[in-house]
């Protein structure tokens, strides 16, 4: 596939996707999300890749769905074509961890895209918001669902109903982002964290991602049972033998299944 809206690179064992529609502040359209999905598929099938970083530009991670493209849609266009949202589920099915490295605006679909990643690193310049209400619509790719799970009902209502943007400090305090870093360090810090992850046993990394995500899809008891069964299954891995033997022998583990 030819990429016209993203740049796809590798940094060691990390796959790096840079959203690249600078003139429109990385506004998201079906083609861009298709390209992200395709790039994720490539990284998922590449055994040399252990984790993925998605980033934007200094000014914007993404300023939302492309308003120009959406403006004239009828209900039938939106519903029948499932435009704007038809291909977002692909992000959810990626089994390798994804870090969103956000500088500048992450608004509307941009904030939702960041929230679909496994964690968000924010530059101190980052601004998160769900301003759809100003356009006469509501968030359409998880804003009303993932935000309350991430930051609670009070702040989610505040952001979705007033369109107020929150900065990186408030986003970290509220639990939306994992780390705030100086803007010039953002991508390096995300790649460093992704490199750490990519050095661990990939099956274990995937088990952890699956288990944490289970916390949002099940009761506590079901989630704990899922975790326990998965934990037991980890004893079937060579990498568990290697990890524990290395600790006992006071050496660094060399994981086979990376
Ligand atoms: C299309 C966009 C855009 C968008 C910015 N641009 N956001 N184009 N869709 N979402 C374009 C502008 O039209 C402009 O193009 C160029 O990018 C630079 O933007 P400016 O507005 O000139 O920059 P600035 O004054 O710095 O303001 C930045 C901004 C503002 C605060 C981010 O652009 C803004 O409010 N954008 C819209 C944000 C928004 O409402 N997002 C939610 C979209 S709805 P020109 O050609 O004039 O230079 C949504 C629903 C998701 O996301 C549904 C599920 C997927």
Boltz pocket constraint, residues with backbone or C-beta under 6 A from the ligand:
constraints:
  - pocket:
      binder: B
      contacts: [[A, 22], [A, 23], [A, 24], [A, 25], [A, 27], [A, 28], [A, 63], [A, 64], [A, 65], [A, 66], [A, 67], [A, 68], [A, 84], [A, 85], [A, 105], [A, 107], [A, 108], [A, 109], [A, 110], [A, 131], [A, 132], [A, 135], [A, 138], [A, 139], [A, 140], [A, 141]]
      max_distance: 6.0
